[in-house]
Amino acid sequence: MSPNGGGVGAAAFLPERRTIPNLQRAIHRCRGCELYRTATQPVFGEGATKAPIVFIGEQPGDEEDRQGHPFVGPAGKLLRRALQDAELDNREIYITNAVKHFKFEERGKRRIHKKPKASEVAACHVWLEAEIAAIHPKVIVCLGATATLAVLGRAYRLTEHRGTLVRHAWAPAVTATIHPSAVLRAPEAEQRHEAYRQLVADLIKVRHAAQTLAG
């Protein structure tokens, strides 16, 4: 039974051999929750398949849904800039989301992001787990509250523990910071500047942790 109350769970759609390329192909058949019905397509993670650092966001946005690639919209562009400012090499990271389909509500001609339900996050958890198991990262970075809850549970509160590195079954070090969309949503330029500065500072900590764990 799937977490949304009916049908088969998402685990039934995982390939037997769970490499990143196989998972990327198999996700297109997933019917583990109802989000596939309205999304254009699933958006799986991309990047180095043996990346030492994995970033996990909430879900694809409008641009990601249309293009089929993660973090290609405004928040993704800001994240790429922050990664560059933190001196993190794009060739050594992998970026994905806790939920693989875009959830939205229509307002006129616009599709507005809608937060996924806990059951939808739970439905996609097997994909995320398989993804991480295939990569074996040193550090996982949860971007925003939904990803933090999906990976670290309720004990790790983003507002209290942001930037704190903890051990986890999925990686030697897991941490959380704000989603880059939070920077864009700040109402004043000064607030956006400060939020961005703090995001970069968190990413620098991630770079140092990955370097330390690499030995």
C-alpha positions, 0 to 999 in steps of 0.5 A: 500500500502506498503512503497516499492510501492506495495502489502500490508503493514507490518501491515497486518501481525501483530497478533491481540494479540501483545505479544512478543511470538506472534510477534516472530511467526508472523514475519515469515509471513511478506511480507511488503517489498522485503527483505524477498525474499533474507534473510534466515529468519527474525530475531526478538528481544530477551531478557526479555519481560518486560525489562527496557532497550531496545537496537535497532540496524539497521538490522541483519547481516550475522551470525544473518540471518543464526542463526535467533538470534539478535546480535550473530555476531562480533558486537554482541559479542562486545556489550555483552562485553560492557554491562558487562563492564558497569555492565548492567544485560543481564536479564534486557535487550531486543535487537532488530533491526529496520529492521528484514531481512538481506539486503546484496550484494554478493561478491564472496562467501561473503554476505556483509551488505548493508544499508537498504533504508528508505522505508525498515526501514519504512516498518518494523516500525510497528513491532518495534512499536508493540515490544516496546509497548509490553515491556514498557521499561524505556529506549531505546538505539538506536545503530547507525544512522539508528536506531536513525533516525527510532526512534528519527527522523532527529532532533536528530543527532547522531554526535551532541546529542550522549548520550543525553536522551530525552523523547519519546512516546515509553519510558520515556528516549531514547538515542543514541550511536554508533553501536558496528560495528563502534568500529570494523571498526576503522582502528587503535587499539588506535581508537578502544580502544577509541571508545569502551571506549566511548561506555561503558561510554554511556552504564553506563549513560543508567544504571544510567538512568534506575536505576533512573526511576525505583525509 
